[in-house]
Amino acid sequence: MIEKGAVVKDARPIGVIFGAGNIGKGLLGELFQDAGLSIVFIEADPGAVASLSAEGEYALHLHGAGRATVRRIGPFEVHATGSAEASEALRRAQVCATAVGPANLEDVGRTLASACSGRERGPWNVLVCENDRGGAERLRRQLAVRGDRAPGCVQCSVERMVAGAEADAQGHFRVHAEAYSPLFAEGGSWYGPRPEWPGLGFVEDIGAYFDRKKYTNNFGHAVLGYLGAMKGYRFVWESTEDAEIESLLAAWLKCFCAALAEEYDVWSARELEAHVRSLLGERFANRALGDTIARVCRDPARKLGPQERMVGALRLLQRHGQPTDGFGRLIGAAALFALENEADRWPAPGAEAPDLEDALVNTTGLDRSSPPIREAMDFIRDKGGVR
């Protein structure tokens, strides 16, 4: 470990990471370290800046099938958003990455726009690692006025599951993530020669990878999370050991393999089935990861959106003639979670049925008379969620 409070300075190319949260620490720090970059985090939370700066490194615990690996990530610098040190790092950076959440991407754009004026002309790039398929395009439009000083905005699809961070008995950071690591990046948006970095894969159709993740990884978490919450489970792995939930998820994922193979000329059905087997047999069931139901269920109103992991999945299956039996139950379970946990956005538990139905229709974009809405409302009534 480096001396606490020390400032890291070296001659390596600089990689700047916006956001020192789960993906920033649990994936991007490792990616940049393995690429031989000098890592600089830019973070908006003053407490995180102070604590990470004091440490200068952290332990990344990678949990694979039956084994765990611990990697030390660091040394690195951590600077507050808008600070002179952050501006200097951006002026010299070879590449940046964002992991701040879609709602904060515009703020990153303003920071990058300001940095452009202090840079010499030449290619540099930003890996947009947000759970937002249009994030790179929004950032690209925001930076267009900077002309040839603007970076390439590269949409990425993050596959690794990062459960979170904690402090050990000595107060040192530990981050827990699965060992599965590829970060897929849109190759056509990269400015200059594409680097060959471990863990970074360039693909031509990033939308296909976004949808594969959304309708297998994210959808799977929704099923395990919301149906598991109905049964009082605390961890994702507990839901995978519930025969009813596991059987339902496996059947749905089989349908998605067929639908995605038809939707995109990227993978065969056999390749998609191998991906799903990995999810069901190893990744979702990974006890050592300690992934919680609360984490995968948070922000249910967003996840019930028209293009999101449940309703978007429903429409994908309908488009390809695949069965959608039981989807209303899943939507209803997510709505019940929202009733209990999003009082500012949803009616209170036990609300009148018309109020909840309005909220559900407005959130999902589904027709009021559609079978999934009718099934969801029946499920919610059966569970006592409305009067």
C-alpha positions in Angstrom: 0.0 0.0 0.0 1.2 3.5 -0.8 1.6 6.0 2.0 -1.8 7.5 3.0 -2.4 10.8 1.5 0.3 10.5 -1.1 -0.3 11.8 -4.6 0.3 9.4 -7.4 2.5 10.7 -10.3 4.0 8.7 -13.1 4.7 8.8 -16.8 2.1 6.3 -17.9 -0.9 7.5 -20.1 -3.8 8.7 -17.9 -7.2 7.0 -17.7 -9.9 9.0 -16.0 -12.9 7.3 -14.4 -16.0 9.5 -13.7 -17.6 7.9 -10.6 -16.0 5.8 -7.9 -19.0 3.6 -7.3 -19.6 0.0 -7.9 -18.8 -0.1 -11.7 -16.0 2.4 -11.4 -14.2 0.4 -8.7 -15.5 -3.0 -9.5 -14.7 -3.0 -13.2 -13.2 0.1 -14.7 -10.3 0.4 -12.2 -9.2 -3.1 -13.1 -9.6 -2.5 -16.8 -7.5 0.6 -16.7 -4.8 -0.9 -14.5 -4.5 -4.0 -16.8 -4.2 -1.6 -19.8 -1.2 0.0 -18.2 -2.9 3.4 -17.5 -2.4 5.7 -14.6 -5.8 5.7 -12.9 -7.6 8.9 -11.9 -11.1 8.9 -10.3 -13.2 12.0 -10.5 -15.9 11.8 -7.9 -18.7 14.1 -6.8 -19.1 12.8 -3.2 -16.6 14.6 -1.0 -16.7 11.7 1.5 -15.7 9.2 -1.1 -12.9 11.5 -2.4 -11.5 11.8 1.1 -11.7 8.1 2.0 -10.4 6.8 -1.3 -7.5 9.4 -1.4 -6.5 8.3 2.1 -6.3 4.7 1.0 -4.8 5.0 -2.5 -5.8 1.5 -3.3 -8.5 -1.1 -2.7 -9.0 -4.9 -2.7 -11.1 -6.2 -5.6 -12.5 -9.6 -4.6 -13.5 -11.6 -7.8 -15.8 -14.5 -7.1 -15.8 -17.2 -9.7 -17.1 -20.8 -9.8 -15.9 -22.2 -6.5 -13.0 -19.9 -6.1 -12.1 -16.3 -5.3 -9.2 -14.1 -6.4 -8.2 -10.9 -4.7 -6.5 -8.1 -6.8 -5.1 -4.9 -5.5 -6.2 -1.9 -7.6 -4.0 1.1 -7.2 -2.2 3.3 -6.7 -4.5 6.0 -8.1 -5.5 9.6 -7.7 -9.0 10.7 -6.6 -10.1 14.3 -7.3 -13.3 16.2 -6.7 -15.5 17.1 -9.6 -14.7 20.6 -10.8 -11.3 20.7 -9.0 -8.2 22.1 -10.7 -6.6 18.6 -10.3 -9.5 17.0 -12.1 -9.2 19.5 -15.0 -5.5 18.9 -15.3 -6.1 15.1 -15.4 -8.7 15.5 -18.2 -6.4 17.8 -20.2 -3.8 15.0 -20.3 -6.0 11.9 -20.4 -5.8 9.3 -23.1 -9.1 7.8 -22.3 -12.0 8.4 -19.9 -14.9 6.2 -18.7 -18.2 7.2 -17.1 -20.1 5.2 -14.5 -22.2 7.9 -12.9 -25.7 6.9 -13.7 -27.7 8.1 -16.7 -29.2 11.0 -14.8 -25.7 12.5 -14.1 -24.3 12.1 -17.7 -25.1 15.6 -18.7 -22.9 16.9 -15.8 -20.1 14.8 -17.1 -20.7 16.3 -20.6 -20.3 19.8 -19.2 -17.0 18.8 -17.5 -15.7 17.2 -20.7 -16.7 20.2 -22.8 -14.7 22.5 -20.5 -11.7 20.1 -20.7 -11.8 20.2 -24.5 -10.6 23.8 -24.7 -7.4 23.0 -22.8 -6.4 20.0 -24.9 -4.3 19.7 -28.1 -6.0 18.3 -31.1 -5.8 14.5 -31.4 -7.9 11.4 -30.7 -9.1 10.6 -27.2 -12.1 8.6 -26.1 -14.8 8.2 -23.5 -16.2 4.8 -22.7 -19.8 5.4 -21.7 -20.6 2.6 -19.2 -24.1 3.5 -18.2 -27.2 1.4 -18.2 -28.6 3.6 -20.9 -28.4 2.5 -24.6 -28.5 6.1 -25.8 -26.0 7.5 -23.3 -23.1 7.9 -25.8 -25.3 9.5 -28.4 -26.6 12.1 -25.9 -23.0 12.8 -24.8 -21.9 13.0 -28.4 -24.6 15.7 -29.2 -23.6 17.6 -26.1 -19.9 17.7 -27.2 -20.5 18.3 -30.9 -19.8 22.0 -30.6 -16.2 21.2 -29.6 -15.4 19.9 -33.1 -12.2 18.0 -33.5 -11.2 18.5 -29.9 -14.1 16.5 -28.7 -13.5 12.8 -27.7 -15.0 9.8 -29.3 -18.1 8.8 -27.3 -18.1 5.0 -27.2 -21.3 3.2 -26.0 -20.5 0.2 -23.8 -22.4 -2.7 -22.4 -21.3 -3.7 -18.9 -21.7 -7.4 -18.2 -20.0 -7.9 -14.9 -22.2 -8.1 -11.7 -20.7 -5.9 -8.9 -22.4 -6.5 -5.6 -20.9 -3.6 -3.8 -18.1 -2.3 -1.5 -17.4 -2.5 2.2 -14.7 -1.7 4.7 -12.8 -4.5 6.4 -11.9 -4.5 10.1 -9.0 -2.1 9.5 -11.1 0.3 7.5 -9.7 -0.7 4.1 -11.9 -0.9 1.0 -13.1 -4.2 -0.3 -15.1 -4.5 -3.5 -17.0 -7.7 -4.4 -17.7 -8.6 -8.0 -18.0 -11.7 -10.1 -15.0 -12.9 -12.1 -16.8 -12.6 -15.4 -15.3 -9.5 -16.9 -15.8 -8.5 -20.6 -16.7 -4.9 -21.3 -18.2 -4.6 -24.8 -17.6 -1.3 -26.7 -19.0 0.1 -29.9 -16.0 -0.2 -32.2 -17.1 2.2 -34.9 -17.3 5.1 -32.4 -13.6 4.8 -31.2 -11.3 7.6 -32.5 -7.9 6.4 -33.6 -6.4 2.8 -33.5 -8.3 0.4 -31.3 -6.3 -0.7 -28.3 -5.9 -4.4 -27.4 -6.7 -4.2 -23.7 -7.5 -7.3 -21.6 -11.2 -7.3 -20.8 -12.3 -4.8 -23.5 -14.0 -6.2 -26.6 -14.9 -4.1 -29.6 -18.2 -5.1 -31.4 -19.9 -3.6 -34.3 -23.6 -3.8 -33.1 -23.5 -2.6 -29.5 -27.3 -2.5 -29.5 -27.5 -6.3 -29.8 -25.2 -6.7 -26.8 -27.3 -4.2 -24.8 -30.5 -6.1 -25.6 -28.8 -9.5 -24.8 -27.8 -8.1 -21.4 -31.2 -6.5 -20.8 -33.3 -9.5 -21.7 -31.1 -12.1 -20.1 -28.9 -10.6 -17.3 -31.2 -7.7 -16.2 -34.5 -9.6 -16.9 -33.1 -12.5 -14.8 -32.4 -10.3 -11.9 -35.9 -8.8 -12.2 -37.4 -12.3 -11.9 -35.2 -13.5 -9.1 -35.5 -10.1 -7.3 -39.2 -9.3 -7.4 -40.5 -12.8 -7.2 -37.9 -13.6 -4.5 -39.0 -10.5 -2.5 -42.5 -11.9 -2.5 -41.2 -14.9 -0.7 -39.1 -13.0 1.8 -35.7 -13.9 0.4 -32.7 -11.7 1.1 -30.1 -12.9 -1.4 -30.4 -13.5 -5.2 -28.9 -17.0 -4.8 -31.8 -17.9 -2.6 -34.2 -17.3 -5.4 -32.2 -19.5 -7.7 -32.7 -22.4 -5.3 -36.5 -21.9 -5.3 -37.8 -24.5 -7.8 -40.8 -22.5 -8.8 -38.9 -19.3 -9.6 -36.0 -21.1 -11.2 -38.3 -23.1 -13.5 -40.2 -20.0 -14.6 -37.0 -18.1 -15.3 -35.4 -21.0 -17.2 -38.5 -21.3 -19.4 -38.5 -17.5 -20.2 -34.8 -17.4 -20.9 -35.2 -20.3 -23.4 -37.8 -18.2 -25.2 -35.4 -15.2 -25.2 -32.6 -17.3 -26.8 -35.0 -18.0 -29.7 -36.2 -14.4 -30.0 -32.7 -12.8 -29.8 -31.3 -15.2 -32.4 -34.1 -14.0 -34.8 -33.8 -10.4 -33.8 -30.0 -10.1 -34.4 -27.6 -11.7 -36.8 -24.9 -11.8 -34.1 -25.2 -15.1 -32.2 -26.7 -18.5 -32.9 -29.4 -19.9 -30.6 -26.7 -22.4 -29.3 -24.4 -19.5 -28.4 -27.2 -17.7 -26.6 -28.2 -20.9 -24.8 -24.6 -21.2 -23.5 -24.8 -17.7 -22.2 -28.0 -18.5 -20.4 -26.6 -21.7 -18.9 -23.7 -19.6 -17.5 -26.2 -17.2 -15.9 -28.4 -19.8 -14.4 -25.8 -22.3 -13.4 -23.0 -20.1 -12.1 -23.5 -16.4 -12.1 -27.0 -15.8 -10.6 -26.4 -18.7 -8.1 -23.0 -17.3 -6.9 -23.4 -17.3 -3.1 -19.9 -15.8 -2.5 -20.9 -12.6 -4.4 -23.5 -11.9 -1.7 -25.8 -10.0 -4.2 -28.9 -8.9 -2.5 -32.6 -8.8 -3.5 -32.7 -5.2 -2.4 -30.0 -4.2 -4.8 -31.5 -5.9 -7.9 -35.0 -4.6 -7.0 -34.2 -1.0 -6.4 -35.8 1.7 -8.6 -38.7 -0.5 -9.7 -40.7 2.3 -11.5 -37.8 2.8 -13.9 -37.5 -1.0 -14.4 -41.2 -1.1 -15.3 -40.7 1.4 -18.2 -41.9 0.6 -21.7 -38.4 -0.2 -23.1 -37.0 -1.7 -19.9 -36.2 -5.3 -18.8 -39.8 -6.4 -18.2 -42.1 -4.7 -20.5 -39.4 -4.5 -23.3 -38.9 -8.2 -22.8 -42.6 -8.8 -23.1 -42.7 -7.0 -26.4 -39.7 -8.8 -27.8 -41.3 -12.1 -27.1 -44.6 -11.0 -28.6 -42.8 -9.7 -31.7 -41.3 -13.2 -32.3 -44.3 -15.2 -31.4 -42.9 -16.6 -28.2 -45.2 -17.3 -25.2 -45.6 -14.7 -22.5 -47.6 -16.6 -19.9 -47.0 -15.3 -16.4 -45.6 -11.9 -17.3 -48.5 -10.1 -15.5 -47.4 -11.9 -12.3 -43.9 -10.5 -12.6 -45.2 -7.0 -13.4 -47.5 -7.2 -10.4 -44.6 -8.3 -8.1 -42.6 -5.3 -9.2 -45.5 -3.0 -8.7 -46.0 -4.4 -5.1 -42.3 -3.7 -4.4 -42.8 -0.2 -5.8 -45.8 0.3 -3.5 -43.7 -0.6 -0.5 -40.6 1.3 -1.5 -41.4 4.3 -3.7 -44.1 6.1 -1.8 -43.2 9.4 -3.5 -43.9 7.9 -7.0 -46.6 5.3 -6.4 -49.8 5.1 -4.4 -49.4 4.0 -0.8 -49.9 0.3 0.0 -53.6 -0.6 0.2 -54.5 2.2 -2.2 -57.7 2.2 -4.3 -57.4 -0.2 -7.3 -58.0 2.5 -10.0 -55.2 4.7 -8.6 -52.7 1.8 -8.8 -54.0 0.7 -12.3 -53.4 4.3 -13.5 -49.9 4.3 -12.2 -49.2 0.9 -13.7 -50.6 1.8 -17.1 -48.7 5.2 -17.2 -45.4 3.6 -16.1 -45.4 0.5 -18.4 -47.1 2.1 -21.5 -49.3 -1.1 -21.7 -52.9 -0.9 -22.7 -55.3 -0.9 -19.7 -57.2 -3.9 -21.2 -54.1 -5.9 -22.1 -53.7 -9.4 -20.5 -50.5 -8.5 -18.6 -52.2 -5.5 -16.9 -55.3 -7.5 -16.1 -53.1 -10.4 -14.7 -50.9 -7.9 -12.8 -53.9 -6.3 -11.1 -55.4 -9.7 -10.2 -52.1 -10.7 -8.7 -51.8 -7.4 -6.7 -55.4 -7.8 -5.4 -54.7 -11.4 -4.4 -51.7 -10.2 -2.4 -53.7 -7.4 -0.7 -51.9 -4.6 -2.4 -55.0 -2.7 -3.2 -58.5 -2.2 -1.8 
